[in-house]
Amino acid sequence: MQDSPYGLAALWLQGDMVIKVVSVLLLLMSIVSWYVIVTRAWQAFKLRASAKVMGEFWHAQSFDQGIQILQSQDRHSPFSALALGGQAAVEHHNDSKHDLHGQISLTEWLTESLRADIDDNAERMQAGLPILASVGSTAPFVGLFGTVWGIYHALVGIGASGQASIDKVAGPVGEALIMTAFGLAVAIPAVLGYNTLMRSNKTTIKKMQRFARQLHAYFLTGRASKHNAGAM
């Protein structure tokens, strides 16, 4: 590759400062996007593992045992955090009858508490995804800018030398077009990763919402409703 006059090494050696800055920028964008993809994919994998034992929660002999089941796959499982948050909301409401929020019915207070916990978990799950969206939408244009600048730089060199033969044009123009391919190579994984992680997060959030409805029924009646339990 180093001996080829049309390879990446030639592009780097013959390119000016603008081409080198664009190349480094695309490389950094690729590293950041892959870091987000790998870390978020690992988080999604743990969430799916936690969701698999969610149904076993209702077969536990006690609430504490159910929490242990939820935390068996992930100690920081959002499902266990949701259950503990609901329990804390009920206890706080019962201990605060004389406060302003004590005047709110337990049903409404518990509903809003569970919904707030789901929103907080959803926000954490979405962390990093805007980066993928930004990389996926901007990387092709960054690469295209490098291509345009490279072609312009090549044409200026050809004009200065007065030689426009195919062997003089093919090398510089081909090297400039590599920037477009580089931009697409950065953008495509970012877009695919973003879409995949968004679908995974939506599925997990739906499971959390269903689990929250079951918890709502449990904390108000002391047992999960048959309808919600059957939905598991």
Secondary structure by P-SEA (a helix, b strand, c coil): cccccccaaaaaaaccaaaaaaaaaaaaaaaaaaaaaaaaaaaaaaaaaaaaacccccccccaaaaaaaaaccccccaaaaaaaaaaaaaaaaaaccccccccccaaaaaaaaaaaaaaaaaaaaacaaaaaaaaaacaaaaaaaaaaaaaaaaaaaaaaacccccccccaaaaaaaaaaaaaaaacaaaaaaaaaaaaaaaaaaaaaaaaaaaaaaaaacccccaaaaaac
